[in-house]
Each structure stands twice: as structure tokens, then as C-alpha cells.
Amino acid sequence: MAGLEALLRTHYPDLAVGEDEITILAETAVRCEYEQGYLLFDLHSPRDTIYLLKSGSIDLFARLEDQLEQTLLTVRPGGFIGLTHLVGETVDDVAARVAESCVLYAFEHQKINDLIEKHQGLGNKLLRCFMATIAQRRRLLTDTLRQNIMWTMQVSGLAGLDISRLIIDRAEIEIELVNGKQLKGVIMKAETHDSGFELFVAVPDGRIYFIPYHAIVSAALPKGATPSTMDDEGR
């Protein structure tokens, strides 16, 4: 109980839980230990537990392609994992893996629901804490995503290319992907989404590839080529 109390008072002083409330939480929690690399929960798997991290770290990540994973957030001591599932999301497209051997307190959803029903004062405090944490995390993820998009565009060279002009001129472009493959083709379309952008590229054999921004390492016109030098047949 002392470890849980110290964790809550250090990281959530505004929660203002009393000794009796700490006892109730301690009776609800199960202490768990996991080694580095352990998959706490996988993509799209049903979940019924909220975790509070006491020590170590947990990576929350998405699997973008078969061999491509993107870490979205690293949870440190005092952080919660699995909160969104308490408010209606039974599955998620985010997974959690132990980055550093850790100790967690696990709270089963049913036990949390029972606690909220039986101890409304403590339950309301927990719900406010959970909602504030979710809101803060979403803001952080949005800011990180925006920075990643801008960084990718700058590093890959996309920021220096006039995509609209390339589409109109049907200019050929060379793209290097994160899996090491290279594509040479014509951009047919570009779509922008909240999560980034996507290019539709037609290659000489007639196939069209849909390439999300996070799969692009670099993009450029073939050496010596510019849209303004394209002849009428290339337009």
C-alpha cells in the first residue's frame, strides 16, 4: 500500500485521496512485474485492465506496415496505460510493450466499476483524473504527430516539392521507402488527412501505389529534371 500511496501523492497531488481511499485502491489493485520486451497488450485485442506504472517504462506503439512499427508514446512512472478502454473503447489500434523492466498496479475494469458504484466520492476523483490524463495525452500525441509530419517532409524533400505542380505536369518522381525499396513513377493524386498525407503514385508497369508519409525516406525529381522542362507529351 505504501508504494501505491507514494506514487499517487507524487504524480497526482490534486487527486487528494485520503488514507481510507488509499486502502480501498490498494485492495483493488494487483501488483505485477514484467521483463523488457513483454507485450502488455497487442493491437485490436480486447482489454479489461487499467495499469498504473510504478517503475520502468512502457512503449505505446502502432504497427503501420507488416515490418514497420511507430512508437507513439513512452509511458513513465506514474503514467496510466489502457484508460480509453474504461470509457467505451473495447479494442484499440495501439499496442503496449515493456521498454524497461517494470512494476505496475493492475486494476480490472469490473473492479473499477464496482469501486465507482460503491464509493462515489473516490470514483468521481478517479474519473476526473482519468479524463484529464486522456486529454493531456491526446494533446501530446497530436503535437508529436504534427512535428513528425513536418520533420518527415523536410528530411524527405517533399517540403521542397510543389506537389500540385507535379501532378499537373505529370512529372516523374523518385521515392525511397523505409523498407529500402525505391519507386519511380508519376504522382496521380495527393490526399491530406488529420494523421498526415498520402501519395498515389503510378509506376511504368501500370500499378498504382498508395504511399503514406511515414513510409517515405526521401523524394525527388530524377537528376536534372524539373517540371518546367517537361515536354507537351509529358503533360
C-alpha positions as CSV (number, residue, x, y, z in Angstrom):
1,M,0.0,0.0,0.0
2,A,2.9,2.4,0.8
3,G,4.2,2.2,-2.8
4,L,0.8,2.9,-4.3
5,E,0.2,5.8,-1.9
6,A,3.6,7.4,-2.7
7,L,3.0,7.0,-6.4
8,L,-0.4,8.7,-6.3
9,R,0.7,11.5,-4.0
10,T,3.8,12.2,-6.1
11,H,2.2,12.2,-9.5
12,Y,-1.4,13.1,-8.7
13,P,-1.4,15.5,-5.8
14,D,-4.7,17.1,-7.0
15,L,-6.4,13.7,-6.6
16,A,-6.3,14.4,-2.8
17,V,-7.0,10.8,-1.7
18,G,-7.3,10.1,2.0
19,E,-5.9,7.2,3.9
20,D,-9.2,5.2,3.7
21,E,-9.4,5.8,0.0
22,I,-5.8,4.6,-0.4
23,T,-6.7,1.4,1.4
24,I,-9.7,0.9,-1.0
25,L,-7.4,1.4,-4.0
26,A,-4.8,-0.9,-2.6
27,E,-7.4,-3.7,-2.2
28,T,-8.5,-3.2,-5.8
29,A,-5.0,-3.3,-7.3
30,V,-2.8,-6.2,-8.2
31,R,0.9,-5.7,-8.3
32,C,2.6,-7.1,-11.5
33,E,6.2,-7.3,-12.7
34,Y,7.2,-7.8,-16.4
35,E,10.5,-8.0,-18.1
36,Q,11.7,-5.9,-21.1
37,G,10.0,-7.0,-24.3
38,Y,6.8,-8.3,-22.7
39,L,3.7,-7.5,-24.8
40,L,1.3,-6.0,-22.3
41,F,-1.5,-5.9,-24.9
42,D,-1.5,-6.3,-28.7
43,L,-3.3,-4.4,-31.5
44,H,-7.1,-4.9,-31.6
45,S,-7.1,-7.3,-28.6
46,P,-9.9,-7.0,-26.1
47,R,-8.7,-5.4,-22.8
48,D,-10.2,-5.4,-19.4
49,T,-7.4,-3.8,-17.2
50,I,-6.0,-0.4,-16.5
51,Y,-2.4,-0.2,-15.4
52,L,-0.6,2.3,-13.3
53,L,3.2,2.3,-13.8
54,K,5.3,2.2,-10.7
55,S,8.8,1.8,-12.2
56,G,10.3,1.1,-15.6
57,S,8.7,2.3,-18.9
58,I,6.1,1.1,-21.4
59,D,6.1,1.9,-25.2
60,L,2.7,2.5,-26.8
61,F,3.0,1.8,-30.5
62,A,1.1,1.3,-33.7
63,R,2.0,-1.2,-36.5
64,L,2.0,0.8,-39.7
65,E,3.1,-2.0,-42.1
66,D,4.0,-5.7,-41.7
67,Q,7.5,-4.8,-40.6
68,L,7.1,-1.2,-39.6
69,E,6.2,0.0,-36.1
70,Q,5.9,3.5,-34.8
71,T,6.3,4.4,-31.1
72,L,3.6,6.9,-30.2
73,L,4.4,7.5,-26.6
74,T,6.6,6.1,-23.9
75,V,4.8,5.9,-20.5
76,R,7.0,6.7,-17.5
77,P,6.4,6.0,-13.7
78,G,3.1,7.5,-12.6
79,G,1.5,7.0,-16.0
80,F,-1.7,5.1,-16.8
81,I,-2.0,2.5,-19.6
82,G,-5.3,1.4,-21.0
83,L,-7.5,4.3,-19.9
84,T,-9.5,4.6,-23.1
85,H,-11.0,1.1,-22.7
86,L,-12.7,2.2,-19.5
87,V,-14.7,4.8,-21.4
88,G,-16.1,2.6,-24.1
89,E,-13.3,1.5,-26.3
90,T,-13.1,-2.3,-26.0
91,V,-10.3,-2.7,-28.6
92,D,-7.7,-0.3,-29.9
93,D,-5.2,0.0,-32.7
94,V,-2.4,0.8,-30.3
95,A,-0.3,-1.9,-28.5
96,A,1.8,-1.7,-25.4
97,R,5.2,-3.3,-24.9
98,V,7.6,-3.2,-21.9
99,A,10.6,-1.0,-22.8
100,E,12.3,-1.3,-19.5
101,S,11.5,-4.0,-16.9
102,C,8.7,-2.6,-14.9
103,V,6.4,-2.9,-11.9
104,L,2.7,-2.0,-12.4
105,Y,-0.5,-1.9,-10.4
106,A,-3.3,-3.5,-12.4
107,F,-6.9,-2.5,-11.9
108,E,-9.5,-4.7,-13.6
109,H,-12.4,-2.8,-15.3
110,Q,-15.0,-4.6,-13.3
111,K,-13.3,-3.8,-10.0
112,I,-13.0,-0.1,-11.0
113,N,-16.7,-0.1,-11.9
114,D,-17.6,-1.6,-8.6
115,L,-15.4,0.9,-6.8
116,I,-17.1,3.8,-8.6
117,E,-20.5,2.5,-7.7
118,K,-19.8,1.7,-4.0
119,H,-17.5,4.7,-3.3
120,Q,-18.8,7.6,-5.4
121,G,-16.5,10.2,-3.9
122,L,-13.4,8.3,-4.7
123,G,-14.9,7.2,-8.0
124,N,-15.5,10.8,-9.1
125,K,-11.9,11.7,-8.2
126,L,-10.6,8.8,-10.3
127,L,-12.8,9.6,-13.3
128,R,-11.7,13.2,-13.3
129,C,-8.1,12.1,-13.1
130,F,-8.6,9.6,-15.9
131,M,-10.3,12.2,-18.2
132,A,-7.5,14.8,-17.5
133,T,-4.9,12.2,-18.4
134,I,-6.6,11.2,-21.6
135,A,-7.0,14.8,-22.7
136,Q,-3.4,15.6,-21.9
137,R,-2.1,12.5,-23.8
138,R,-4.2,13.3,-26.9
139,R,-2.8,16.8,-27.0
140,L,0.7,15.4,-26.7
141,L,0.2,12.9,-29.4
142,T,-1.3,15.5,-31.7
143,D,1.6,17.8,-31.2
144,T,4.1,15.0,-31.7
145,L,2.4,13.9,-34.9
146,R,2.4,17.4,-36.3
147,Q,6.1,17.7,-35.6
148,N,6.8,14.3,-37.2
149,I,4.9,15.2,-40.3
150,M,6.9,18.4,-40.7
151,W,10.2,16.7,-40.0
152,T,9.4,13.9,-42.5
153,M,8.5,16.4,-45.2
154,Q,11.7,18.4,-44.6
155,V,14.0,15.4,-44.4
156,S,12.5,13.5,-47.3
157,G,12.5,16.6,-49.6
158,L,8.7,16.6,-50.0
159,A,8.5,20.1,-48.4
160,G,10.6,21.4,-51.3
161,L,8.4,19.9,-54.0
162,D,5.3,21.6,-55.4
163,I,3.0,18.5,-55.3
164,S,0.2,20.3,-57.1
165,R,2.5,21.3,-60.0
166,L,4.0,17.8,-60.2
167,I,0.5,16.3,-60.6
168,I,-0.5,18.8,-63.3
169,D,2.8,18.3,-65.2
170,R,2.7,14.5,-64.6
171,A,6.4,14.8,-63.6
172,E,8.2,11.6,-62.8
173,I,9.4,11.4,-59.2
174,E,11.8,9.1,-57.4
175,I,10.8,7.9,-53.9
176,E,12.8,5.9,-51.4
177,L,10.8,3.9,-48.9
178,V,11.6,2.9,-45.3
179,N,11.8,-0.8,-46.3
180,G,14.6,0.1,-48.7
181,K,12.6,-0.1,-51.9
182,Q,12.7,2.6,-54.5
183,L,9.8,3.7,-56.7
184,K,9.9,5.8,-59.8
185,G,6.6,7.0,-61.2
186,V,4.1,9.8,-61.6
187,I,2.1,11.3,-58.7
188,M,-1.6,10.9,-59.7
189,K,-3.1,12.3,-56.5
190,A,-2.2,13.6,-53.0
191,E,-4.6,13.4,-50.1
192,T,-4.2,15.1,-46.8
193,H,-5.7,13.6,-43.6
194,D,-5.6,14.6,-39.9
195,S,-2.9,11.9,-39.5
196,G,-0.8,13.1,-42.4
197,F,-0.8,12.8,-46.2
198,E,-0.8,10.1,-48.8
199,L,0.6,10.0,-52.3
200,F,-1.0,7.9,-55.1
201,V,1.9,7.0,-57.5
202,A,1.6,5.3,-60.8
203,V,4.6,3.3,-61.9
204,P,5.5,2.4,-65.5
205,D,4.0,-1.2,-65.4
206,G,0.6,0.3,-64.7
207,R,0.3,-0.3,-61.0
208,I,-0.7,2.4,-58.6
209,Y,0.9,2.6,-55.1
210,F,-0.7,4.3,-52.1
211,I,2.2,5.7,-50.0
212,P,1.6,7.2,-46.6
213,Y,4.0,9.9,-45.4
214,H,5.6,7.8,-42.7
215,A,6.8,5.2,-45.3
216,I,8.8,7.8,-47.2
217,V,12.5,8.3,-46.6
218,S,13.2,10.7,-49.5
219,A,11.6,12.0,-52.6
220,A,13.0,14.0,-55.5
221,L,12.8,14.6,-59.2
222,P,15.2,12.5,-61.3
223,K,18.5,14.2,-61.6
224,G,18.4,17.1,-64.0
225,A,14.6,17.0,-64.4
226,T,12.2,19.8,-63.4
227,P,8.5,20.2,-64.2
228,S,9.2,23.2,-66.3
229,T,11.4,21.1,-68.7
230,M,8.7,18.6,-69.4
231,D,7.6,18.5,-73.0
232,D,4.0,18.6,-74.1
233,E,3.7,14.8,-74.4
234,G,4.6,14.5,-70.7
235,R,1.9,16.8,-69.6
